[in-house]
């Protein structure tokens, strides 16, 4: 198993534990608005960090692969257009594959 998959599994497990910890520790108490705002942006921020790491991360260096970045860009556009997640992934993979095939 690669290090990337270990990170994905660890982040997934951490997310589940983090979400489960809220009801366990807080019970029926309300979170302060500032803490609630932090909790709401934590998961998307971690996902964005993983996407950026996988998109331009190499072996201890930044790798700007045009096909990969175009795939991420196409996926971003599909998300903005509210495409379903499966279609977003298909568009990203197809874009990167066609660009690699072409050049």
Gaussian input, Z-matrix of N, CA and C with variables (Angstrom, degrees):
# hf/3-21g

backbone

0 1
 N
 C     1     B1
 C     2     B2     1     A1
 N     3     B3     2     A2     1     D1
 C     4     B4     3     A3     2     D2
 C     5     B5     4     A4     3     D3
 N     6     B6     5     A5     4     D4
 C     7     B7     6     A6     5     D5
 C     8     B8     7     A7     6     D6
 N     9     B9     8     A8     7     D7
 C    10    B10     9     A9     8     D8
 C    11    B11    10    A10     9     D9
 N    12    B12    11    A11    10    D10
 C    13    B13    12    A12    11    D11
 C    14    B14    13    A13    12    D12
 N    15    B15    14    A14    13    D13
 C    16    B16    15    A15    14    D14
 C    17    B17    16    A16    15    D15
 N    18    B18    17    A17    16    D16
 C    19    B19    18    A18    17    D17
 C    20    B20    19    A19    18    D18
 N    21    B21    20    A20    19    D19
 C    22    B22    21    A21    20    D20
 C    23    B23    22    A22    21    D21
 N    24    B24    23    A23    22    D22
 C    25    B25    24    A24    23    D23
 C    26    B26    25    A25    24    D24
 N    27    B27    26    A26    25    D25
 C    28    B28    27    A27    26    D26
 C    29    B29    28    A28    27    D27
 N    30    B30    29    A29    28    D28
 C    31    B31    30    A30    29    D29
 C    32    B32    31    A31    30    D30
 N    33    B33    32    A32    31    D31
 C    34    B34    33    A33    32    D32
 C    35    B35    34    A34    33    D33
 N    36    B36    35    A35    34    D34
 C    37    B37    36    A36    35    D35
 C    38    B38    37    A37    36    D36
 N    39    B39    38    A38    37    D37
 C    40    B40    39    A39    38    D38
 C    41    B41    40    A40    39    D39
 N    42    B42    41    A41    40    D40
 C    43    B43    42    A42    41    D41
 C    44    B44    43    A43    42    D42
 N    45    B45    44    A44    43    D43
 C    46    B46    45    A45    44    D44
 C    47    B47    46    A46    45    D45
 N    48    B48    47    A47    46    D46
 C    49    B49    48    A48    47    D47
 C    50    B50    49    A49    48    D48
 N    51    B51    50    A50    49    D49
 C    52    B52    51    A51    50    D50
 C    53    B53    52    A52    51    D51
 N    54    B54    53    A53    52    D52
 C    55    B55    54    A54    53    D53
 C    56    B56    55    A55    54    D54
 N    57    B57    56    A56    55    D55
 C    58    B58    57    A57    56    D56
 C    59    B59    58    A58    57    D57
 N    60    B60    59    A59    58    D58
 C    61    B61    60    A60    59    D59
 C    62    B62    61    A61    60    D60
 N    63    B63    62    A62    61    D61
 C    64    B64    63    A63    62    D62
 C    65    B65    64    A64    63    D63
 N    66    B66    65    A65    64    D64
 C    67    B67    66    A66    65    D65
 C    68    B68    67    A67    66    D66
 N    69    B69    68    A68    67    D67
 C    70    B70    69    A69    68    D68
 C    71    B71    70    A70    69    D69
 N    72    B72    71    A71    70    D70
 C    73    B73    72    A72    71    D71
 C    74    B74    73    A73    72    D72
 N    75    B75    74    A74    73    D73
 C    76    B76    75    A75    74    D74
 C    77    B77    76    A76    75    D75
 N    78    B78    77    A77    76    D76
 C    79    B79    78    A78    77    D77
 C    80    B80    79    A79    78    D78
 N    81    B81    80    A80    79    D79
 C    82    B82    81    A81    80    D80
 C    83    B83    82    A82    81    D81
 N    84    B84    83    A83    82    D82
 C    85    B85    84    A84    83    D83
 C    86    B86    85    A85    84    D84
 N    87    B87    86    A86    85    D85
 C    88    B88    87    A87    86    D86
 C    89    B89    88    A88    87    D87
 N    90    B90    89    A89    88    D88
 C    91    B91    90    A90    89    D89
 C    92    B92    91    A91    90    D90
 N    93    B93    92    A92    91    D91
 C    94    B94    93    A93    92    D92
 C    95    B95    94    A94    93    D93
 N    96    B96    95    A95    94    D94
 C    97    B97    96    A96    95    D95
 C    98    B98    97    A97    96    D96
 N    99    B99    98    A98    97    D97
 C   100   B100    99    A99    98    D98
 C   101   B101   100   A100    99    D99
 N   102   B102   101   A101   100   D100
 C   103   B103   102   A102   101   D101
 C   104   B104   103   A103   102   D102
 N   105   B105   104   A104   103   D103
 C   106   B106   105   A105   104   D104
 C   107   B107   106   A106   105   D105
 N   108   B108   107   A107   106   D106
 C   109   B109   108   A108   107   D107
 C   110   B110   109   A109   108   D108
 N   111   B111   110   A110   109   D109
 C   112   B112   111   A111   110   D110
 C   113   B113   112   A112   111   D111
 N   114   B114   113   A113   112   D112
 C   115   B115   114   A114   113   D113
 C   116   B116   115   A115   114   D114
 N   117   B117   116   A116   115   D115
 C   118   B118   117   A117   116   D116
 C   119   B119   118   A118   117   D117
 N   120   B120   119   A119   118   D118
 C   121   B121   120   A120   119   D119
 C   122   B122   121   A121   120   D120
 N   123   B123   122   A122   121   D121
 C   124   B124   123   A123   122   D122
 C   125   B125   124   A124   123   D123
 N   126   B126   125   A125   124   D124
 C   127   B127   126   A126   125   D125
 C   128   B128   127   A127   126   D126
 N   129   B129   128   A128   127   D127
 C   130   B130   129   A129   128   D128
 C   131   B131   130   A130   129   D129
 N   132   B132   131   A131   130   D130
 C   133   B133   132   A132   131   D131
 C   134   B134   133   A133   132   D132
 N   135   B135   134   A134   133   D133
 C   136   B136   135   A135   134   D134
 C   137   B137   136   A136   135   D135
 N   138   B138   137   A137   136   D136
 C   139   B139   138   A138   137   D137
 C   140   B140   139   A139   138   D138
 N   141   B141   140   A140   139   D139
 C   142   B142   141   A141   140   D140
 C   143   B143   142   A142   141   D141
 N   144   B144   143   A143   142   D142
 C   145   B145   144   A144   143   D143
 C   146   B146   145   A145   144   D144
 N   147   B147   146   A146   145   D145
 C   148   B148   147   A147   146   D146
 C   149   B149   148   A148   147   D147
 N   150   B150   149   A149   148   D148
 C   151   B151   150   A150   149   D149
 C   152   B152   151   A151   150   D150
 N   153   B153   152   A152   151   D151
 C   154   B154   153   A153   152   D152
 C   155   B155   154   A154   153   D153
 N   156   B156   155   A155   154   D154
 C   157   B157   156   A156   155   D155
 C   158   B158   157   A157   156   D156
 N   159   B159   158   A158   157   D157
 C   160   B160   159   A159   158   D158
 C   161   B161   160   A160   159   D159
 N   162   B162   161   A161   160   D160
 C   163   B163   162   A162   161   D161
 C   164   B164   163   A163   162   D162
 N   165   B165   164   A164   163   D163
 C   166   B166   165   A165   164   D164
 C   167   B167   166   A166   165   D165
 N   168   B168   167   A167   166   D166
 C   169   B169   168   A168   167   D167
 C   170   B170   169   A169   168   D168
 N   171   B171   170   A170   169   D169
 C   172   B172   171   A171   170   D170
 C   173   B173   172   A172   171   D171
 N   174   B174   173   A173   172   D172
 C   175   B175   174   A174   173   D173
 C   176   B176   175   A175   174   D174
 N   177   B177   176   A176   175   D175
 C   178   B178   177   A177   176   D176
 C   179   B179   178   A178   177   D177
 N   180   B180   179   A179   178   D178
 C   181   B181   180   A180   179   D179
 C   182   B182   181   A181   180   D180
 N   183   B183   182   A182   181   D181
 C   184   B184   183   A183   182   D182
 C   185   B185   184   A184   183   D183
 N   186   B186   185   A185   184   D184
 C   187   B187   186   A186   185   D185
 C   188   B188   187   A187   186   D186
 N   189   B189   188   A188   187   D187
 C   190   B190   189   A189   188   D188
 C   191   B191   190   A190   189   D189
 N   192   B192   191   A191   190   D190
 C   193   B193   192   A192   191   D191
 C   194   B194   193   A193   192   D192
 N   195   B195   194   A194   193   D193
 C   196   B196   195   A195   194   D194
 C   197   B197   196   A196   195   D195
 N   198   B198   197   A197   196   D196
 C   199   B199   198   A198   197   D197
 C   200   B200   199   A199   198   D198
 N   201   B201   200   A200   199   D199
 C   202   B202   201   A201   200   D200
 C   203   B203   202   A202   201   D201
 N   204   B204   203   A203   202   D202
 C   205   B205   204   A204   203   D203
 C   206   B206   205   A205   204   D204
 N   207   B207   206   A206   205   D205
 C   208   B208   207   A207   206   D206
 C   209   B209   208   A208   207   D207
 N   210   B210   209   A209   208   D208
 C   211   B211   210   A210   209   D209
 C   212   B212   211   A211   210   D210
 N   213   B213   212   A212   211   D211
 C   214   B214   213   A213   212   D212
 C   215   B215   214   A214   213   D213
 N   216   B216   215   A215   214   D214
 C   217   B217   216   A216   215   D215
 C   218   B218   217   A217   216   D216
 N   219   B219   218   A218   217   D217
 C   220   B220   219   A219   218   D218
 C   221   B221   220   A220   219   D219
 N   222   B222   221   A221   220   D220
 C   223   B223   222   A222   221   D221
 C   224   B224   223   A223   222   D222
 N   225   B225   224   A224   223   D223
 C   226   B226   225   A225   224   D224
 C   227   B227   226   A226   225   D225
 N   228   B228   227   A227   226   D226
 C   229   B229   228   A228   227   D227
 C   230   B230   229   A229   228   D228
 N   231   B231   230   A230   229   D229
 C   232   B232   231   A231   230   D230
 C   233   B233   232   A232   231   D231
 N   234   B234   233   A233   232   D232
 C   235   B235   234   A234   233   D233
 C   236   B236   235   A235   234   D234
 N   237   B237   236   A236   235   D235
 C   238   B238   237   A237   236   D236
 C   239   B239   238   A238   237   D237
 N   240   B240   239   A239   238   D238
 C   241   B241   240   A240   239   D239
 C   242   B242   241   A241   240   D240
 N   243   B243   242   A242   241   D241
 C   244   B244   243   A243   242   D242
 C   245   B245   244   A244   243   D243
 N   246   B246   245   A245   244   D244
 C   247   B247   246   A246   245   D245
 C   248   B248   247   A247   246   D246
 N   249   B249   248   A248   247   D247
 C   250   B250   249   A249   248   D248
 C   251   B251   250   A250   249   D249
 N   252   B252   251   A251   250   D250
 C   253   B253   252   A252   251   D251
 C   254   B254   253   A253   252   D252
 N   255   B255   254   A254   253   D253
 C   256   B256   255   A255   254   D254
 C   257   B257   256   A256   255   D255
 N   258   B258   257   A257   256   D256
 C   259   B259   258   A258   257   D257
 C   260   B260   259   A259   258   D258
 N   261   B261   260   A260   259   D259
 C   262   B262   261   A261   260   D260
 C   263   B263   262   A262   261   D261
 N   264   B264   263   A263   262   D262
 C   265   B265   264   A264   263   D263
 C   266   B266   265   A265   264   D264
 N   267   B267   266   A266   265   D265
 C   268   B268   267   A267   266   D266
 C   269   B269   268   A268   267   D267
 N   270   B270   269   A269   268   D268
 C   271   B271   270   A270   269   D269
 C   272   B272   271   A271   270   D270
 N   273   B273   272   A272   271   D271
 C   274   B274   273   A273   272   D272
 C   275   B275   274   A274   273   D273
 N   276   B276   275   A275   274   D274
 C   277   B277   276   A276   275   D275
 C   278   B278   277   A277   276   D276
 N   279   B279   278   A278   277   D277
 C   280   B280   279   A279   278   D278
 C   281   B281   280   A280   279   D279
 N   282   B282   281   A281   280   D280
 C   283   B283   282   A282   281   D281
 C   284   B284   283   A283   282   D282
 N   285   B285   284   A284   283   D283
 C   286   B286   285   A285   284   D284
 C   287   B287   286   A286   285   D285
 N   288   B288   287   A287   286   D286
 C   289   B289   288   A288   287   D287
 C   290   B290   289   A289   288   D288
 N   291   B291   290   A290   289   D289
 C   292   B292   291   A291   290   D290
 C   293   B293   292   A292   291   D291
 N   294   B294   293   A293   292   D292
 C   295   B295   294   A294   293   D293
 C   296   B296   295   A295   294   D294
 N   297   B297   296   A296   295   D295
 C   298   B298   297   A297   296   D296
 C   299   B299   298   A298   297   D297
 N   300   B300   299   A299   298   D298
 C   301   B301   300   A300   299   D299
 C   302   B302   301   A301   300   D300
 N   303   B303   302   A302   301   D301
 C   304   B304   303   A303   302   D302
 C   305   B305   304   A304   303   D303
 N   306   B306   305   A305   304   D304
 C   307   B307   306   A306   305   D305
 C   308   B308   307   A307   306   D306

   B1=1.4479
   B2=1.5242
   B3=1.3350
   B4=1.4591
   B5=1.5296
   B6=1.3017
   B7=1.4679
   B8=1.5205
   B9=1.3375
   B10=1.4666
   B11=1.5222
   B12=1.3229
   B13=1.4618
   B14=1.5251
   B15=1.3079
   B16=1.4654
   B17=1.5265
   B18=1.3320
   B19=1.4699
   B20=1.5290
   B21=1.3273
   B22=1.4720
   B23=1.5300
   B24=1.3209
   B25=1.4701
   B26=1.5263
   B27=1.3331
   B28=1.4650
   B29=1.5273
   B30=1.3363
   B31=1.4666
   B32=1.5241
   B33=1.3233
   B34=1.4668
   B35=1.5201
   B36=1.3234
   B37=1.4709
   B38=1.5259
   B39=1.3327
   B40=1.4656
   B41=1.5162
   B42=1.3335
   B43=1.4555
   B44=1.5185
   B45=1.3256
   B46=1.4712
   B47=1.5278
   B48=1.3230
   B49=1.4664
   B50=1.5249
   B51=1.3257
   B52=1.4626
   B53=1.5300
   B54=1.3371
   B55=1.4678
   B56=1.5217
   B57=1.3168
   B58=1.4630
   B59=1.5251
   B60=1.3201
   B61=1.4615
   B62=1.5222
   B63=1.3107
   B64=1.4632
   B65=1.5149
   B66=1.3316
   B67=1.4687
   B68=1.5278
   B69=1.3230
   B70=1.4653
   B71=1.5186
   B72=1.3267
   B73=1.4596
   B74=1.5208
   B75=1.3242
   B76=1.4574
   B77=1.5170
   B78=1.3182
   B79=1.4554
   B80=1.5118
   B81=1.3127
   B82=1.4665
   B83=1.5321
   B84=1.3183
   B85=1.4689
   B86=1.5211
   B87=1.3011
   B88=1.4620
   B89=1.5234
   B90=1.3098
   B91=1.4657
   B92=1.5211
   B93=1.3219
   B94=1.4641
   B95=1.5352
   B96=1.3168
   B97=1.4740
   B98=1.5271
   B99=1.3115
   B100=1.4700
   B101=1.5325
   B102=1.3319
   B103=1.4593
   B104=1.5263
   B105=1.3115
   B106=1.4591
   B107=1.5286
   B108=1.3125
   B109=1.4671
   B110=1.5281
   B111=1.3246
   B112=1.4584
   B113=1.5236
   B114=1.3117
   B115=1.4686
   B116=1.5245
   B117=1.3156
   B118=1.4607
   B119=1.5264
   B120=1.3326
   B121=1.4625
   B122=1.5261
   B123=1.3254
   B124=1.4630
   B125=1.5247
   B126=1.3207
   B127=1.4706
   B128=1.5334
   B129=1.3388
   B130=1.4691
   B131=1.5300
   B132=1.3221
   B133=1.4649
   B134=1.5222
   B135=1.3193
   B136=1.4688
   B137=1.5247
   B138=1.3220
   B139=1.4612
   B140=1.5233
   B141=1.3177
   B142=1.4676
   B143=1.5282
   B144=1.3162
   B145=1.4620
   B146=1.5236
   B147=1.3210
   B148=1.4653
   B149=1.5231
   B150=1.3304
   B151=1.4666
   B152=1.5186
   B153=1.3199
   B154=1.4688
   B155=1.5259
   B156=1.3201
   B157=1.4614
   B158=1.5177
   B159=1.3233
   B160=1.4554
   B161=1.5256
   B162=1.3183
   B163=1.4648
   B164=1.5237
   B165=1.3171
   B166=1.4662
   B167=1.5136
   B168=1.3162
   B169=1.4558
   B170=1.5125
   B171=1.3114
   B172=1.4489
   B173=1.5166
   B174=1.3002
   B175=1.4591
   B176=1.5255
   B177=1.3146
   B178=1.4720
   B179=1.5289
   B180=1.3407
   B181=1.4536
   B182=1.5251
   B183=1.3285
   B184=1.4543
   B185=1.5236
   B186=1.3328
   B187=1.4589
   B188=1.5192
   B189=1.3114
   B190=1.4583
   B191=1.5222
   B192=1.3177
   B193=1.4569
   B194=1.5247
   B195=1.3359
   B196=1.4611
   B197=1.5095
   B198=1.3341
   B199=1.4573
   B200=1.5261
   B201=1.3155
   B202=1.4610
   B203=1.5269
   B204=1.3308
   B205=1.4633
   B206=1.5270
   B207=1.3277
   B208=1.4661
   B209=1.5259
   B210=1.3192
   B211=1.4583
   B212=1.5237
   B213=1.3247
   B214=1.4708
   B215=1.5211
   B216=1.3357
   B217=1.4688
   B218=1.5182
   B219=1.3363
   B220=1.4696
   B221=1.5216
   B222=1.3274
   B223=1.4681
   B224=1.5262
   B225=1.3244
   B226=1.4640
   B227=1.5171
   B228=1.3191
   B229=1.4597
   B230=1.5288
   B231=1.3266
   B232=1.4676
   B233=1.5282
   B234=1.3240
   B235=1.4734
   B236=1.5236
   B237=1.3220
   B238=1.4715
   B239=1.5273
   B240=1.3270
   B241=1.4651
   B242=1.5274
   B243=1.3418
   B244=1.4666
   B245=1.5250
   B246=1.3268
   B247=1.4591
   B248=1.5307
   B249=1.3336
   B250=1.4722
   B251=1.5373
   B252=1.3228
   B253=1.4577
   B254=1.5336
   B255=1.3135
   B256=1.4675
   B257=1.5242
   B258=1.3190
   B259=1.4592
   B260=1.5233
   B261=1.3143
   B262=1.4674
   B263=1.5266
   B264=1.3371
   B265=1.4660
   B266=1.5209
   B267=1.3205
   B268=1.4615
   B269=1.5245
   B270=1.3125
   B271=1.4651
   B272=1.5276
   B273=1.3300
   B274=1.4688
   B275=1.5266
   B276=1.3138
   B277=1.4789
   B278=1.5239
   B279=1.3268
   B280=1.4642
   B281=1.5223
   B282=1.3163
   B283=1.4720
   B284=1.5225
   B285=1.3278
   B286=1.4639
   B287=1.5272
   B288=1.3282
   B289=1.4648
   B290=1.5309
   B291=1.3161
   B292=1.4590
   B293=1.5271
   B294=1.3068
   B295=1.4666
   B296=1.5358
   B297=1.3303
   B298=1.4613
   B299=1.5172
   B300=1.3271
   B301=1.4563
   B302=1.5345
   B303=1.3302
   B304=1.4670
   B305=1.5280
   B306=1.2949
   B307=1.4456
   B308=1.4523
   A1=108.15
   A2=116.04
   A3=120.26
   A4=111.00
   A5=113.95
   A6=119.75
   A7=111.14
   A8=116.51
   A9=119.47
   A10=110.86
   A11=117.31
   A12=119.94
   A13=110.98
   A14=117.23
   A15=119.92
   A16=109.54
   A17=116.69
   A18=120.59
   A19=110.35
   A20=117.15
   A21=120.36
   A22=110.22
   A23=117.20
   A24=120.62
   A25=110.72
   A26=116.85
   A27=119.99
   A28=111.28
   A29=116.76
   A30=119.92
   A31=110.13
   A32=116.98
   A33=120.13
   A34=111.52
   A35=116.37
   A36=120.28
   A37=110.63
   A38=116.16
   A39=119.69
   A40=112.03
   A41=116.24
   A42=120.31
   A43=111.02
   A44=116.11
   A45=119.82
   A46=110.21
   A47=117.08
   A48=119.99
   A49=111.57
   A50=115.94
   A51=120.40
   A52=110.51
   A53=115.91
   A54=119.25
   A55=111.56
   A56=116.94
   A57=120.04
   A58=111.67
   A59=116.88
   A60=120.40
   A61=112.12
   A62=117.03
   A63=120.11
   A64=113.20
   A65=117.92
   A66=118.69
   A67=113.29
   A68=116.95
   A69=119.75
   A70=110.86
   A71=117.24
   A72=120.62
   A73=113.61
   A74=117.43
   A75=119.49
   A76=113.15
   A77=117.30
   A78=119.89
   A79=110.16
   A80=116.87
   A81=120.72
   A82=112.23
   A83=117.83
   A84=120.97
   A85=110.50
   A86=116.62
   A87=122.79
   A88=109.42
   A89=116.22
   A90=120.46
   A91=109.93
   A92=116.76
   A93=118.46
   A94=109.17
   A95=117.87
   A96=120.27
   A97=114.03
   A98=116.44
   A99=119.40
   A100=111.34
   A101=117.47
   A102=121.30
   A103=110.73
   A104=117.15
   A105=121.19
   A106=110.95
   A107=116.91
   A108=120.87
   A109=110.51
   A110=117.74
   A111=121.52
   A112=111.14
   A113=116.67
   A114=121.01
   A115=110.64
   A116=117.71
   A117=121.43
   A118=112.30
   A119=119.04
   A120=120.56
   A121=113.60
   A122=117.69
   A123=120.44
   A124=112.55
   A125=118.62
   A126=120.89
   A127=112.20
   A128=120.18
   A129=118.28
   A130=113.14
   A131=116.94
   A132=119.59
   A133=110.81
   A134=116.83
   A135=120.05
   A136=110.67
   A137=117.34
   A138=120.65
   A139=110.69
   A140=116.83
   A141=120.33
   A142=110.72
   A143=117.33
   A144=120.70
   A145=110.88
   A146=117.13
   A147=119.89
   A148=111.81
   A149=116.82
   A150=120.21
   A151=110.29
   A152=117.53
   A153=120.85
   A154=110.19
   A155=117.05
   A156=120.58
   A157=111.21
   A158=116.94
   A159=120.19
   A160=112.32
   A161=117.25
   A162=120.38
   A163=112.63
   A164=118.13
   A165=119.95
   A166=113.57
   A167=117.61
   A168=119.82
   A169=112.04
   A170=116.04
   A171=122.21
   A172=108.86
   A173=115.99
   A174=120.96
   A175=109.23
   A176=115.58
   A177=123.63
   A178=113.16
   A179=115.65
   A180=120.58
   A181=108.69
   A182=115.25
   A183=119.73
   A184=108.84
   A185=115.40
   A186=121.16
   A187=107.39
   A188=116.94
   A189=121.66
   A190=109.22
   A191=115.23
   A192=122.72
   A193=107.81
   A194=116.64
   A195=120.67
   A196=113.65
   A197=117.82
   A198=120.83
   A199=111.18
   A200=116.21
   A201=120.37
   A202=110.91
   A203=116.27
   A204=119.81
   A205=111.38
   A206=117.34
   A207=120.30
   A208=110.26
   A209=117.14
   A210=120.93
   A211=111.99
   A212=115.98
   A213=120.35
   A214=109.91
   A215=116.63
   A216=120.18
   A217=112.28
   A218=116.43
   A219=120.28
   A220=110.56
   A221=116.47
   A222=120.00
   A223=110.75
   A224=116.50
   A225=120.36
   A226=111.79
   A227=115.92
   A228=120.01
   A229=111.31
   A230=116.31
   A231=119.84
   A232=111.22
   A233=116.57
   A234=119.85
   A235=110.20
   A236=116.22
   A237=120.08
   A238=110.11
   A239=116.24
   A240=120.81
   A241=112.65
   A242=116.20
   A243=123.86
   A244=113.98
   A245=116.16
   A246=120.61
   A247=109.18
   A248=117.45
   A249=119.73
   A250=110.55
   A251=116.38
   A252=121.70
   A253=112.43
   A254=117.49
   A255=119.99
   A256=110.41
   A257=116.79
   A258=120.64
   A259=111.07
   A260=117.58
   A261=121.86
   A262=110.08
   A263=116.27
   A264=119.93
   A265=111.50
   A266=116.81
   A267=120.69
   A268=110.96
   A269=116.67
   A270=120.84
   A271=110.69
   A272=116.90
   A273=120.43
   A274=110.89
   A275=116.62
   A276=120.31
   A277=110.63
   A278=116.88
   A279=120.48
   A280=111.46
   A281=116.55
   A282=120.39
   A283=110.40
   A284=116.89
   A285=120.08
   A286=111.33
   A287=116.63
   A288=120.16
   A289=111.62
   A290=117.37
   A291=119.88
   A292=111.89
   A293=117.01
   A294=119.81
   A295=111.21
   A296=117.00
   A297=119.38
   A298=111.13
   A299=116.34
   A300=121.23
   A301=110.92
   A302=115.38
   A303=120.08
   A304=112.92
   A305=116.64
   A306=114.26
   A307=114.12
   D1=133.28
   D2=-177.35
   D3=-76.71
   D4=163.32
   D5=179.42
   D6=-62.54
   D7=-34.59
   D8=-179.92
   D9=-62.36
   D10=-42.64
   D11=179.76
   D12=-68.29
   D13=-35.26
   D14=176.79
   D15=-62.58
   D16=-41.50
   D17=177.95
   D18=-64.60
   D19=-43.81
   D20=179.94
   D21=-60.79
   D22=-45.29
   D23=179.45
   D24=-65.32
   D25=-42.49
   D26=179.69
   D27=-63.77
   D28=-43.28
   D29=179.33
   D30=-66.09
   D31=-40.21
   D32=177.25
   D33=-61.54
   D34=-46.72
   D35=179.02
   D36=-63.81
   D37=-41.32
   D38=177.89
   D39=-62.30
   D40=-38.46
   D41=178.82
   D42=-64.66
   D43=-44.15
   D44=178.95
   D45=-63.08
   D46=-45.27
   D47=179.03
   D48=-63.74
   D49=-39.32
   D50=179.69
   D51=-63.97
   D52=-43.98
   D53=179.16
   D54=-67.39
   D55=-35.65
   D56=179.48
   D57=-73.22
   D58=-29.15
   D59=-177.57
   D60=-67.84
   D61=-30.86
   D62=-178.98
   D63=-56.59
   D64=-59.60
   D65=179.37
   D66=-62.69
   D67=-32.75
   D68=-178.74
   D69=-67.34
   D70=-47.01
   D71=-175.46
   D72=-84.97
   D73=-31.58
   D74=-176.49
   D75=-91.34
   D76=-28.37
   D77=-177.14
   D78=63.33
   D79=-121.64
   D80=-178.43
   D81=-99.67
   D82=8.28
   D83=178.95
   D84=-74.16
   D85=148.28
   D86=176.85
   D87=-89.27
   D88=141.61
   D89=174.12
   D90=-75.14
   D91=145.97
   D92=172.58
   D93=-62.92
   D94=149.80
   D95=-177.39
   D96=-55.28
   D97=-37.27
   D98=-179.69
   D99=-66.27
   D100=-41.68
   D101=178.19
   D102=-68.33
   D103=-37.97
   D104=178.05
   D105=-63.27
   D106=-40.03
   D107=177.83
   D108=-63.65
   D109=-39.04
   D110=178.36
   D111=-65.29
   D112=-44.06
   D113=-179.96
   D114=-62.65
   D115=-38.15
   D116=-177.40
   D117=-67.82
   D118=-29.50
   D119=-178.02
   D120=-99.34
   D121=-4.75
   D122=-175.98
   D123=-67.21
   D124=-50.69
   D125=-178.05
   D126=-63.85
   D127=-46.92
   D128=176.96
   D129=-61.59
   D130=-34.71
   D131=178.90
   D132=-66.71
   D133=-40.87
   D134=178.51
   D135=-67.00
   D136=-40.32
   D137=177.73
   D138=-63.85
   D139=-42.46
   D140=178.17
   D141=-62.09
   D142=-39.99
   D143=178.25
   D144=-63.30
   D145=-40.76
   D146=177.47
   D147=-65.27
   D148=-40.68
   D149=179.38
   D150=-63.48
   D151=-45.39
   D152=-179.88
   D153=-64.49
   D154=-42.48
   D155=179.30
   D156=-60.53
   D157=-43.99
   D158=179.89
   D159=-73.71
   D160=-28.67
   D161=-177.85
   D162=-75.47
   D163=-39.96
   D164=-175.63
   D165=-124.04
   D166=1.82
   D167=-179.15
   D168=-83.89
   D169=132.41
   D170=175.72
   D171=-121.04
   D172=-155.22
   D173=178.47
   D174=-81.40
   D175=85.75
   D176=-179.12
   D177=62.51
   D178=29.80
   D179=176.77
   D180=-156.23
   D181=162.61
   D182=176.10
   D183=-86.67
   D184=133.42
   D185=179.93
   D186=-122.09
   D187=112.15
   D188=-179.80
   D189=-96.31
   D190=83.76
   D191=178.57
   D192=-83.87
   D193=116.34
   D194=-175.48
   D195=-58.58
   D196=-41.38
   D197=-178.86
   D198=-66.29
   D199=-42.03
   D200=-179.92
   D201=-65.26
   D202=-45.12
   D203=179.65
   D204=-65.80
   D205=-36.00
   D206=176.41
   D207=-64.83
   D208=-38.02
   D209=176.36
   D210=-62.91
   D211=-43.04
   D212=177.45
   D213=-64.51
   D214=-41.12
   D215=177.74
   D216=-63.38
   D217=-42.45
   D218=177.92
   D219=-64.04
   D220=-38.73
   D221=176.95
   D222=-64.34
   D223=-41.16
   D224=177.84
   D225=-61.10
   D226=-42.50
   D227=177.39
   D228=-63.88
   D229=-41.36
   D230=178.37
   D231=-63.71
   D232=-36.25
   D233=177.93
   D234=-66.95
   D235=-42.32
   D236=178.48
   D237=-60.41
   D238=-36.15
   D239=179.09
   D240=-82.83
   D241=6.68
   D242=176.13
   D243=62.92
   D244=39.97
   D245=175.71
   D246=-75.14
   D247=151.74
   D248=176.05
   D249=-62.94
   D250=154.37
   D251=-174.28
   D252=-58.91
   D253=-40.86
   D254=179.47
   D255=-62.45
   D256=-40.04
   D257=177.85
   D258=-67.59
   D259=-38.15
   D260=177.61
   D261=-59.35
   D262=-46.90
   D263=179.82
   D264=-65.83
   D265=-38.20
   D266=178.64
   D267=-65.31
   D268=-43.23
   D269=178.65
   D270=-62.16
   D271=-44.18
   D272=-179.87
   D273=-62.84
   D274=-46.67
   D275=-178.11
   D276=-66.58
   D277=-42.08
   D278=-179.64
   D279=-65.26
   D280=-41.90
   D281=178.82
   D282=-60.88
   D283=-48.62
   D284=-179.33
   D285=-64.61
   D286=-41.37
   D287=-179.13
   D288=-65.25
   D289=-43.53
   D290=-179.77
   D291=-66.32
   D292=-38.14
   D293=177.76
   D294=-67.55
   D295=-37.51
   D296=176.72
   D297=-68.77
   D298=-37.41
   D299=178.64
   D300=-65.69
   D301=-37.91
   D302=-178.50
   D303=-73.48
   D304=-27.32
   D305=-174.17
   D306=-147.35

